[in-house]
Every structure is written in C-alpha cells, then in structure tokens.
Amino acid sequence: MQTLHLFLPCAAGVETFLAQEVQSICGITADDLRVLRAGVMVRGNWRFVLLLNLHSRLAQRVLVEVAYAPYRQEQDLYATASAVAWEQWFTPKQSFKIEITAQHSPLKSLNFAALKIKDAVADRFREQTGVRPDVETRWPDARIYSHLTHEQLTLYIDTSGESLFKRGWRTDKGDAPLKETLAAAMLAASGWSQGDGSANNPNGWCDRGIPVYDPCCGSGTIAIEAAQIACRIAPGVMRRFGFEKLLPFAPREWQDLLTQARAQQCAPRAKVFGSDVAFRMVDFAERNAERAGVSSAIEFRGGDALQRMPPTEHAGVMLVNPPYGERIETAGVAGPSGSRESAQTQDGDFFAQLATHWKKNYAGWTAWMLTPDLKLPSRMRFKESRRVPMWNGPIECRMFRFDLRAGSMRDKPALK
Ligand SMILES: C[S@@+](CC[C@H](N)C(=O)[O-])C[C@H]1O[C@@H](n2cnc3c(N)ncnc32)[C@H](O)[C@@H]1O
C-alpha cells in the first residue's frame, strides 16, 4: 500500500493530545509521527485517512501532502503544482477549490499565488485529458490546501471536506458555542478521556467511571463530547467526508470501518451532567444530545452554577467554559440584573462566589476552567495545580486546574 504523509492541523496547545490520539486510532508508535506547532504529521496509508477522519476528536482535518518544494516567485508555485498527479485524486468533471495560508511569505498577493496554483491544476488536467475542471468556491468536490512559509510551498489534498469539528449533530448553536474539537481537547487535557501517562490514570478517568459535569453547559458541547466518548460513539459516524468524492475512495472499505465503529458502541461507565442558568440553552443542549445519540447518557438541568449542588455523590471532574467578556455575560444571582456595577466587577463577583460555593460543596472534585483571563485564579482566590495553554481560535487561553479540597484553598484577596 502506498505510503502517504498526512498532516492533521489542530488548535495550538492541543498537539501532544492529538499525537496520543493518532497513535491509539492508527495503532502506531511515536516514531511514526512528528509533533509540529498546531498539527501532527503522520506517515501512513489510505486506511489511516479513513480511520482518522472517522475517529479523531481533536484534528481539524486530515490532509494528504502531495508536494513540498522551495519557491521564490509565483512561477515556482505553478511549476510545483503542475508536477502533481492530480488526476490520481479527482477527475476533470469534478470541481475544485484552492485554499491558501501563509507564514512569512515574501509574495505580495496570496490571491495571485492561489490563482497560479489553480491555473497549474487546471492546465495539467487539460494537457492530460483535454478537459479543464471547474472551480467551485462554496461546495467543491476536491479541496487543495496550499501553505507558504518563508521559502517552502506545501500542497495537500484535503480528505475531510467540512472541518472535523462539525460532527453532524449540532443545529442549535447557543450564543458562544465551543468548537467540538476544543471541548474534546479539554476532556483530553483533564485526563478524563486520555490517560495522563501515570500509573494512577493510564487510560483516562472515563474508563474508571469518574463523572464529569459542566455547570455552564450552554448548548452542551463538552457534555455531548464526553457522553459520546463514554459510549464509544465515533465522532464521524453521522457526517459525510471529502474523501467520499476522491478517486481512491472504496465504499466497501468505508462501510466496513463504519460497521466496526458502530459495533464498538456501548453503555457508558461514567455519568455525564450539564446545567446552565439559561433554560433556552438547556433546551438546545437536550436537542443536540438527542441528535448526537447520547440523550440517555447525560442529565441536563437548569440552574445557577452558584447554587447548583453536586449532581452525584461521587466526586468527579468539572469542565467549564465559563461566561466571559461582552458576548456572554454571567447571569443568575451574580448577574447584571439588580446591579449597576461594570461587567468586569460582576464577573469578578461571579468567580469569587463560584469559588466559595465550590469550596463549601464540591470538596474532592477537580475543576478545569478554560479562560482567556490569566488572572482567573487570583479572582477566585484559588491556586491552580496545573495550567495548560490552549488557543480558542485566535484567543490565547489557559486551562486551569483547581483541586477542590475544603479549607485548603489559598486565602488571599481577589483581584478586581
Ligand atoms: C461561554 S458559554 C458556554 C458555551 C458552551 N461551552 C457551549 O459550547 O455552548 C457560557 C454559558 O454560561 C452560562 N451562564 C452564565 N451565567 C451562569 C450562571 N450563573 N450559572 C450557570 N450558567 C451560567 C451562559 O448561559 C452560557 O450558556
């Protein structure tokens, strides 16, 4: 079978978790992959392409590298793209699109660079087959990704189509939904879905039945990802992929992998809970969970995080993507109604009150919070036991871990 070089982009900060995930999906060792910034490079084959699209929760897409060459000017891009055997991947009757990204490229216009690559692909097809394929920018049959660095061009054929964070179950979005890939990254970083390498937690707390709870669940992304993991539902079972239109695609092989994935589904060992102060959000979350096939594996409730008591007597892991900034204000007892203070102060109050509530009622739990606010631990008068850098799109965030033990928190005045 032909060896392929695959590149799986991911959010910055997620690379090591993705590398671990790729190893377990493909049954390979660390020697078969390279961890890069915001992505992982894997040596594999077409079967890996299908498996990774179907099972990866952390990758944004699966790209097959088809060219890697130096360039100085647009003509070099044309020459490199002309030399690729595109006819092995799609036919001239199919449409295509060029996506382009660059880091420190000396070229003046990325649009012009993309145009040169597009011409090279179309001209090659005309020379080989007498027919020029059409360009289609909205729903192309084939997507070609090109990346320019200071002096290198890399060309990839995309096998995912729509980005992999689109699992196919979300129609109710809420106001600021977390991408599914990032919710999965939070679960991996917390050690709930992936082991942390220690003898204490080799496979992830999920396998040990440790409950997980998101008290600001919004449209339910973290809880739904967690429940699918607990039920071993592959993230790609309910969506279509770009590879289905590419020439190497063999429907039988794909159907076999889907059948195997469905056969792995099981009853969850761990319980999953979510709640939100906005009943509209709880409604969204319930409908999303229904479509994701996990409504019986999650208990959603309405209620203020400052008042909700632990959903289960067994201490577990809380994962929170709390409200912040102007887009999503805190609501409930610490929210703006009845207060004329600034949003910043209200947020400060919310987090200080949340810390008090947790300290009193959640002893034994571990809480992980994803936030762009680097002063959050001080606002909560907590000392974090870990901080994991993670990017939410362009926003630099931290995941802070707080080990909640009654009376053990650092007692210092909250930052305002
Ligand atoms: C950033 S959003 C979470 C988005 C969620 N991760 C998703 O993917 O949809 C923050 C959520 O916190 C909720 N919220 C605000 N104040 C709250 C409070 N006092 N108690 C519980 N939830 C609250 C908001 O309604 C909002 O849904």
The ligand as a MOL file (V3000), in Angstrom:
LIG
                    3D

  0  0  0     0  0            999 V3000
M  V30 BEGIN CTAB
M  V30 COUNTS 27 29 0 0 0
M  V30 BEGIN ATOM
M  V30 1 C -19.2530 30.5570 27.0690 0
M  V30 2 S -20.8510 29.9480 27.2660 0 CHG=1
M  V30 3 C -20.6550 28.2160 27.2840 0
M  V30 4 C -20.7920 27.6610 25.9090 0
M  V30 5 C -20.7930 26.1680 25.8890 0
M  V30 6 N -19.4830 25.6170 26.2410 0
M  V30 7 C -21.2200 25.6760 24.5060 0
M  V30 8 O -20.4310 25.0200 23.8350 0
M  V30 9 O -22.3260 26.0100 24.0850 0 CHG=-1
M  V30 10 C -21.1690 30.2920 28.9710 0
M  V30 11 C -22.5290 29.7890 29.4520 0
M  V30 12 O -22.6120 30.1350 30.8240 0
M  V30 13 C -23.9810 30.3600 31.1130 0
M  V30 14 N -24.0680 31.0970 32.3850 0
M  V30 15 C -23.9140 32.4270 32.6360 0
M  V30 16 N -24.0540 32.6840 33.9500 0
M  V30 17 C -24.2990 31.4880 34.5550 0
M  V30 18 C -24.5420 31.0900 35.8930 0
M  V30 19 N -24.5830 31.9840 36.8910 0
M  V30 20 N -24.7790 29.7760 36.1470 0
M  V30 21 C -24.7500 28.8570 35.1410 0
M  V30 22 N -24.5560 29.1840 33.8390 0
M  V30 23 C -24.3110 30.4720 33.5560 0
M  V30 24 C -24.4920 31.1070 29.8950 0
M  V30 25 O -25.9190 30.9720 29.8040 0
M  V30 26 C -23.7290 30.4130 28.7610 0
M  V30 27 O -24.5260 29.3940 28.1920 0
M  V30 END ATOM
M  V30 BEGIN BOND
M  V30 1 1 1 2
M  V30 2 1 2 3
M  V30 3 1 2 10
M  V30 4 1 3 4
M  V30 5 1 4 5
M  V30 6 1 5 6
M  V30 7 1 5 7
M  V30 8 2 7 8
M  V30 9 1 7 9
M  V30 10 1 10 11
M  V30 11 1 11 12
M  V30 12 1 11 26
M  V30 13 1 12 13
M  V30 14 1 13 14
M  V30 15 1 13 24
M  V30 16 1 14 15
M  V30 17 1 14 23
M  V30 18 2 15 16
M  V30 19 1 16 17
M  V30 20 1 17 18
M  V30 21 2 17 23
M  V30 22 1 18 19
M  V30 23 2 18 20
M  V30 24 1 20 21
M  V30 25 2 21 22
M  V30 26 1 22 23
M  V30 27 1 24 25
M  V30 28 1 24 26
M  V30 29 1 26 27
M  V30 END BOND
M  V30 END CTAB
M  END
